[in-house]
Amino acid sequence: MAPAQDPQRDKALEHARRLLRDSPLVDGHNDLPWAIREDSVAPRDVAAYDLRQPTRGHTDLERLARGQVGAQFWSVYVPGEYRDSGYARIQLEQIDIARQLIARYPERLALALTAADIDREFRRGRIASLLGAEGGHALENSLGALRTYYDLGVRYLTLTHNVTLDWADAALDSARHQGLSPFGREVVREMNRLGMLVDLSHVSPAVMSQALDVSEAPVIFSHSAARALVDHPRNVPDSILSRIAANGGVVMVTFVPAFISVEFAAWDALRQAREAEVALEVSEVPARVRRLAEWEREHPPPVATLAQVADHIDHVHRVAGADHVGIGSDFDGITHVPRGLEDVSTFPALFAELIRRGWSDRDLRKLAGANAIRALRGAEKAAARLRRQRPASTATLEGGAR
């Protein structure tokens, strides 16, 4: 016999779905282009990874429709650990995969370059598709590369991924610069001049603070959570959240279990320690994978939940303000997902939870996408002014800012 449905729960979900029909939901981070590149069946084959059919990952067209996604930043991610593989080459390939993906489904997806494009495509019933580059190592210390990526459609750059750069410290790596180097500050200034959003997910707190000092446009955190709730280096301290309002930026709360659950973060730390041990013990990669899979079977992960994601959203809302919180799922970039947020179809359930917590429709619309769209529009406005004031920067890593 099926369990009885909760009428109040259904009412909240219906409310959420009505709201998202009228307010574009902007997700700040989805790693589908990398999932296509690394697909075990047909790697790099955009046509073979058919979004018109159920996919092996978290994302396909039918589930995007059920999730009422209005705009998506597709991450064009490049691993910072590929030190000798040509970051720029891989970055161009990832931009190409993402643009192929968008072009393949013109009835459902549309390339978006501006805030106005998001509004227009939402009215047309298509998902406005923006590109976000994850990791400043792909610049290879070249502002010319930065400008080229912008011309190819990239509208945010995560300053670092997990590896400290020649000009910026990463959250999960050693701090070599105590934040941003002079060239790193110039990267931020040139991004402002272009109209590319500065993304501070993955960077150290010192970089967060210094980027806020330098930036003349709103910044974003494309997929982070609140450090006050889970003390993970990838999360945003309250000291930074309290500065976001003055900047006009947005913290897009992620669904990554290790960032939103204390219990999962502890389990993940144990898993990483075991992974390091296995790497020392076993040289062959398949054998390492088997050993880690055995460890996970013996030590199953704790369950992270939708309610914990809502807790982080509540915290950012309370500390940074209603105008400075958004959503950045990291779907197709994570192996484990919170219960209740299993794939891109589940966004309305998160809004239903917030409705049950007493959130107003006004604040829900801001969370859904109005804040992210406003931040992008703010970056465009700053760029229009800055391009009149100064030419393209000729700074180099060796010469610093000039």
CORFENZI-V274971 format. One record per residue. N is the residue number from 1. RES is the residue in three letters. PSI is psi in degrees with one decimal (* if undefined). Layout:
# CORFENZI-V274971
n = {N & N}
res = {RES & RES}
psi = {PSI & PSI}
This chain:
# CORFENZI-V274971
n = {1 & 2 & 3 & 4 & 5 & 6 & 7 & 8 & 9 & 10 & 11 & 12 & 13 & 14 & 15 & 16 & 17 & 18 & 19 & 20 & 21 & 22 & 23 & 24 & 25 & 26 & 27 & 28 & 29 & 30 & 31 & 32 & 33 & 34 & 35 & 36 & 37 & 38 & 39 & 40 & 41 & 42 & 43 & 44 & 45 & 46 & 47 & 48 & 49 & 50 & 51 & 52 & 53 & 54 & 55 & 56 & 57 & 58 & 59 & 60 & 61 & 62 & 63 & 64 & 65 & 66 & 67 & 68 & 69 & 70 & 71 & 72 & 73 & 74 & 75 & 76 & 77 & 78 & 79 & 80 & 81 & 82 & 83 & 84 & 85 & 86 & 87 & 88 & 89 & 90 & 91 & 92 & 93 & 94 & 95 & 96 & 97 & 98 & 99 & 100 & 101 & 102 & 103 & 104 & 105 & 106 & 107 & 108 & 109 & 110 & 111 & 112 & 113 & 114 & 115 & 116 & 117 & 118 & 119 & 120 & 121 & 122 & 123 & 124 & 125 & 126 & 127 & 128 & 129 & 130 & 131 & 132 & 133 & 134 & 135 & 136 & 137 & 138 & 139 & 140 & 141 & 142 & 143 & 144 & 145 & 146 & 147 & 148 & 149 & 150 & 151 & 152 & 153 & 154 & 155 & 156 & 157 & 158 & 159 & 160 & 161 & 162 & 163 & 164 & 165 & 166 & 167 & 168 & 169 & 170 & 171 & 172 & 173 & 174 & 175 & 176 & 177 & 178 & 179 & 180 & 181 & 182 & 183 & 184 & 185 & 186 & 187 & 188 & 189 & 190 & 191 & 192 & 193 & 194 & 195 & 196 & 197 & 198 & 199 & 200 & 201 & 202 & 203 & 204 & 205 & 206 & 207 & 208 & 209 & 210 & 211 & 212 & 213 & 214 & 215 & 216 & 217 & 218 & 219 & 220 & 221 & 222 & 223 & 224 & 225 & 226 & 227 & 228 & 229 & 230 & 231 & 232 & 233 & 234 & 235 & 236 & 237 & 238 & 239 & 240 & 241 & 242 & 243 & 244 & 245 & 246 & 247 & 248 & 249 & 250 & 251 & 252 & 253 & 254 & 255 & 256 & 257 & 258 & 259 & 260 & 261 & 262 & 263 & 264 & 265 & 266 & 267 & 268 & 269 & 270 & 271 & 272 & 273 & 274 & 275 & 276 & 277 & 278 & 279 & 280 & 281 & 282 & 283 & 284 & 285 & 286 & 287 & 288 & 289 & 290 & 291 & 292 & 293 & 294 & 295 & 296 & 297 & 298 & 299 & 300 & 301 & 302 & 303 & 304 & 305 & 306 & 307 & 308 & 309 & 310 & 311 & 312 & 313 & 314 & 315 & 316 & 317 & 318 & 319 & 320 & 321 & 322 & 323 & 324 & 325 & 326 & 327 & 328 & 329 & 330 & 331 & 332 & 333 & 334 & 335 & 336 & 337 & 338 & 339 & 340 & 341 & 342 & 343 & 344 & 345 & 346 & 347 & 348 & 349 & 350 & 351 & 352 & 353 & 354 & 355 & 356 & 357 & 358 & 359 & 360 & 361 & 362 & 363 & 364 & 365 & 366 & 367 & 368 & 369 & 370 & 371 & 372 & 373 & 374 & 375 & 376 & 377 & 378 & 379 & 380 & 381 & 382 & 383 & 384 & 385 & 386 & 387 & 388 & 389 & 390 & 391 & 392 & 393 & 394 & 395 & 396 & 397 & 398 & 399 & 400 & 401 & 402}
res = {MET & ALA & PRO & ALA & GLN & ASP & PRO & GLN & ARG & ASP & LYS & ALA & LEU & GLU & HIS & ALA & ARG & ARG & LEU & LEU & ARG & ASP & SER & PRO & LEU & VAL & ASP & GLY & HIS & ASN & ASP & LEU & PRO & TRP & ALA & ILE & ARG & GLU & ASP & SER & VAL & ALA & PRO & ARG & ASP & VAL & ALA & ALA & TYR & ASP & LEU & ARG & GLN & PRO & THR & ARG & GLY & HIS & THR & ASP & LEU & GLU & ARG & LEU & ALA & ARG & GLY & GLN & VAL & GLY & ALA & GLN & PHE & TRP & SER & VAL & TYR & VAL & PRO & GLY & GLU & TYR & ARG & ASP & SER & GLY & TYR & ALA & ARG & ILE & GLN & LEU & GLU & GLN & ILE & ASP & ILE & ALA & ARG & GLN & LEU & ILE & ALA & ARG & TYR & PRO & GLU & ARG & LEU & ALA & LEU & ALA & LEU & THR & ALA & ALA & ASP & ILE & ASP & ARG & GLU & PHE & ARG & ARG & GLY & ARG & ILE & ALA & SER & LEU & LEU & GLY & ALA & GLU & GLY & GLY & HIS & ALA & LEU & GLU & ASN & SER & LEU & GLY & ALA & LEU & ARG & THR & TYR & TYR & ASP & LEU & GLY & VAL & ARG & TYR & LEU & THR & LEU & THR & HIS & ASN & VAL & THR & LEU & ASP & TRP & ALA & ASP & ALA & ALA & LEU & ASP & SER & ALA & ARG & HIS & GLN & GLY & LEU & SER & PRO & PHE & GLY & ARG & GLU & VAL & VAL & ARG & GLU & MET & ASN & ARG & LEU & GLY & MET & LEU & VAL & ASP & LEU & SER & HIS & VAL & SER & PRO & ALA & VAL & MET & SER & GLN & ALA & LEU & ASP & VAL & SER & GLU & ALA & PRO & VAL & ILE & PHE & SER & HIS & SER & ALA & ALA & ARG & ALA & LEU & VAL & ASP & HIS & PRO & ARG & ASN & VAL & PRO & ASP & SER & ILE & LEU & SER & ARG & ILE & ALA & ALA & ASN & GLY & GLY & VAL & VAL & MET & VAL & THR & PHE & VAL & PRO & ALA & PHE & ILE & SER & VAL & GLU & PHE & ALA & ALA & TRP & ASP & ALA & LEU & ARG & GLN & ALA & ARG & GLU & ALA & GLU & VAL & ALA & LEU & GLU & VAL & SER & GLU & VAL & PRO & ALA & ARG & VAL & ARG & ARG & LEU & ALA & GLU & TRP & GLU & ARG & GLU & HIS & PRO & PRO & PRO & VAL & ALA & THR & LEU & ALA & GLN & VAL & ALA & ASP & HIS & ILE & ASP & HIS & VAL & HIS & ARG & VAL & ALA & GLY & ALA & ASP & HIS & VAL & GLY & ILE & GLY & SER & ASP & PHE & ASP & GLY & ILE & THR & HIS & VAL & PRO & ARG & GLY & LEU & GLU & ASP & VAL & SER & THR & PHE & PRO & ALA & LEU & PHE & ALA & GLU & LEU & ILE & ARG & ARG & GLY & TRP & SER & ASP & ARG & ASP & LEU & ARG & LYS & LEU & ALA & GLY & ALA & ASN & ALA & ILE & ARG & ALA & LEU & ARG & GLY & ALA & GLU & LYS & ALA & ALA & ALA & ARG & LEU & ARG & ARG & GLN & ARG & PRO & ALA & SER & THR & ALA & THR & LEU & GLU & GLY & GLY & ALA & ARG}
psi = {130.9 & 142.8 & 148.4 & 139.9 & 147.4 & 110.9 & -38.2 & -38.6 & -45.3 & -40.3 & -42.9 & -38.9 & -40.3 & -41.4 & -45.6 & -43.6 & -38.6 & -44.3 & -42.0 & -14.6 & -26.9 & -11.9 & 120.2 & 128.5 & 117.5 & 114.8 & 126.4 & -10.6 & 116.2 & 128.5 & 24.7 & -41.6 & -36.6 & -36.1 & -38.7 & -43.7 & -40.5 & 8.5 & 135.4 & -20.8 & -48.5 & 74.4 & 135.8 & 2.4 & 98.3 & -37.3 & -39.2 & -32.1 & 78.4 & 111.0 & -8.9 & -10.3 & 160.3 & 132.2 & 171.5 & -17.1 & -147.7 & -6.3 & 129.7 & 172.8 & -40.7 & -41.6 & -33.2 & -39.8 & -43.1 & -32.5 & -6.9 & 40.3 & 126.8 & -30.7 & 144.9 & 127.1 & 110.4 & 122.7 & 127.3 & 74.5 & 143.0 & 122.7 & 131.0 & -14.0 & -13.1 & 63.8 & -32.4 & 17.4 & -1.5 & 82.4 & -45.3 & -38.9 & -47.7 & -37.7 & -44.7 & -39.0 & -39.7 & -38.7 & -41.0 & -44.3 & -45.4 & -42.3 & -34.4 & -44.4 & -47.6 & -43.3 & -24.6 & -22.2 & 63.1 & -19.9 & -18.2 & -30.4 & 148.6 & 132.2 & 130.9 & 136.3 & -15.4 & 166.4 & -38.3 & -34.0 & -38.2 & -47.3 & -44.0 & -46.9 & -31.4 & -42.4 & -31.1 & -7.2 & 18.4 & 154.1 & 113.9 & 123.9 & 112.9 & 159.6 & 135.9 & 120.6 & 132.9 & 93.3 & 113.7 & -8.0 & -24.8 & -14.3 & -22.5 & 41.2 & 31.7 & 120.0 & -23.2 & -39.4 & -41.5 & -47.1 & -36.3 & -42.6 & -39.8 & -45.5 & -26.8 & -1.7 & -1.8 & 127.4 & -2.9 & 153.8 & 120.7 & 118.4 & -40.3 & 164.3 & -125.2 & 1.1 & 130.5 & 136.8 & -179.1 & -12.4 & 2.5 & 141.4 & 136.2 & 153.1 & -34.0 & 17.8 & 178.5 & 149.8 & 106.2 & -16.0 & -1.9 & 38.2 & -123.4 & 137.9 & 171.6 & -40.5 & -37.1 & -39.6 & -36.2 & -33.4 & -46.4 & -45.2 & -40.0 & -34.9 & -42.3 & -43.2 & -33.3 & -33.6 & 20.4 & 127.4 & 135.3 & 117.1 & 122.8 & 8.9 & 144.4 & -11.6 & 164.4 & 158.6 & -34.5 & -39.9 & -42.0 & -51.2 & -45.6 & -35.5 & -38.6 & -33.8 & -39.3 & -39.4 & 135.6 & 12.1 & 161.9 & 142.5 & 166.1 & 160.1 & 109.6 & -25.4 & 85.6 & 173.5 & -170.4 & 122.5 & -24.8 & -26.5 & -38.1 & 115.6 & 69.6 & 138.8 & -22.3 & -6.2 & 167.7 & 121.3 & 155.4 & -31.6 & -31.4 & -42.2 & -37.2 & -15.0 & -12.0 & -36.4 & -43.5 & -30.4 & -26.0 & 12.1 & -175.7 & 132.0 & 113.9 & 108.4 & 133.0 & 169.5 & 7.2 & 118.1 & -39.0 & -18.8 & -19.5 & -9.3 & 123.4 & -43.0 & -42.3 & -36.5 & -40.5 & -43.2 & -42.4 & -36.2 & -40.5 & -40.4 & -42.6 & -37.6 & -41.4 & -39.3 & -41.0 & -39.8 & -45.1 & -38.1 & -33.5 & -29.9 & -32.3 & 130.5 & -33.5 & 129.9 & -46.5 & -37.3 & -37.3 & -44.6 & -43.5 & -42.5 & -41.6 & -37.6 & -39.0 & -42.3 & -41.8 & -36.7 & -36.5 & -23.6 & 72.4 & 146.3 & 149.6 & 163.2 & 121.2 & 158.2 & 159.2 & -40.3 & -34.1 & -37.7 & -44.5 & -34.2 & -42.3 & -39.3 & -44.0 & -42.2 & -45.9 & -40.3 & -42.4 & -41.1 & -46.7 & -32.4 & 159.6 & -23.9 & 3.9 & 27.6 & 141.4 & -163.6 & 131.9 & 90.8 & -45.7 & 23.9 & 147.6 & 7.2 & 1.9 & 146.3 & -46.4 & 147.2 & 155.1 & 146.0 & 127.4 & -13.5 & 61.9 & -24.1 & -173.8 & -8.4 & -9.8 & 1.0 & -42.2 & -31.5 & -34.9 & -41.2 & -35.3 & -39.8 & -42.6 & -33.6 & -42.9 & -24.5 & -1.0 & 12.3 & 141.2 & 156.5 & -36.6 & -47.0 & -32.6 & -38.5 & -37.7 & -46.4 & -45.2 & -47.5 & -19.3 & -36.8 & -45.3 & -41.3 & -40.7 & -40.4 & -42.7 & -41.9 & -36.2 & -38.9 & -38.5 & -40.7 & -42.9 & -41.3 & -40.1 & -38.1 & -46.1 & -32.0 & -27.6 & -26.2 & -30.1 & 151.2 & 176.0 & 137.6 & 140.5 & 15.4 & 148.4 & 163.7 & -41.2 & -34.9 & -6.9 & -158.0 & 137.1 & *}
